[in-house]
């Protein structure tokens, strides 16, 4: 994904620390729930497993093998249906890019659904690496790609153990991170393709979507991402309200963060209000985690407690929904 620096410069970085940043009445805070606790060790192992394939760059063998594994994991965890969506898409840079999107549908019979998504592909180049000699190296993508996907695989495992009251569609989307900084349309290619081929007959879309991206950085804190707040403030209120209710306010800060070009944008355009849980205001960089698009985006720099915070918040949101 890409950081839209021009917009962040114009946006207030921090709202009143105790206030609600949307300026509206705070969302009703759900009571903490008795749910199966999110297993951060399991999520971490899912991150490690992805990294072990090697960089999951589209057209690589590691990418192909990881896709098969992700598909089998969604099946193993008891998704009612797993849809493997393959295509060759326009990369908006004068070429093509292969896409393998995987959708696992849990409690498929429920008319009320939500969408969870994370990109699983990794960037082919470490173009932000401080060492110029490393900038052509593909990244491990432990945080950028594997962290959100790892959290969603652990959530899938939990959904298989305990059916939620609503339907949950988990989209592991491809071809997010081969974009060019010159062209906003060149990111999120897989999700863009998915929104053009969604499996929602009768026009009943998921009520909302939650994207998880870069949720495993050391010391990661999650600000209200700018576009999420602009396009889907009520959903941001719901997720951040849940985080506060379960004691995660130290990581889910009630303040506006940067503006990020990411998979939530095409989902919003398709009519599903969608937010991005992402580290988008790092104290050191003013934008993403320092490992972003560098060779340091590896397993050593994953913070299991950040995975836990993101995962436990989302799983509480899921089990707190009623049909
Ligand atoms: Zn990226």
Boltz pocket constraint, residues with backbone or C-beta under 6 A from the ligand:
constraints:
  - pocket:
      binder: B
      contacts: [[A, 1], [A, 2], [A, 123], [A, 144], [A, 177], [A, 293]]
      max_distance: 6.0
